[in-house]
Amino acid sequence: MMKVHSAPRSFFGVEDFLDDNNSRPYTYKKEKKSKNPQKHVSFKQRTEAYMEPFTLDVLISKRFVTASLTHRVTSRQVAVAGTNSKDIKAVLRSRSDIPACLAVGSILAERAREADVYTASYTPRDRDKFEGKIRAVVQSLIDNGIDVKIYLD
């Protein structure tokens, strides 16, 4: 009969940092645990990702403007446009002003139509206000034939 030697659970005090299930050390879940696991999930919550599958993501830094359309379910980027790409970079005077935002919106709309995408939803990030450059990108998309549904909290 062979005796199996197992190391103690503590390795430099790792058990102090384990999560509730004692499974993964040093990892913390961001989402809150539901107090009621049998909680009702509405029809809209279950079907929204399929009814409005494309989301618009706009990133504006000090130097560049980038926008992309992403499919929610498969997480694939359908169309991308940014002022850092070669074809746009040569034409623009500045890569981060309002005319650059309008150019990014029109090019993204053109690429989205090539991919047969005509609707998208946009929810600004917590730190973003829906004004200025972000509004210029979204307005340019709308002007070029992409129906953007904007969700403001």
Secondary structure, DSSP 4 states (H G I P E B T S, - for coil): -PPPP---S-SSSGGGGB-TTS--BT----SPPPS-TT----HHHHHHHHHS-EEEEEEE-SS-EEEEEEETTT--EEEEEETTSHHHHTT-S-SSSHHHHHHHHHHHHHHHHHTT--EEEE---TT--SSTHHHHHHHHHHHTT-EEEE---
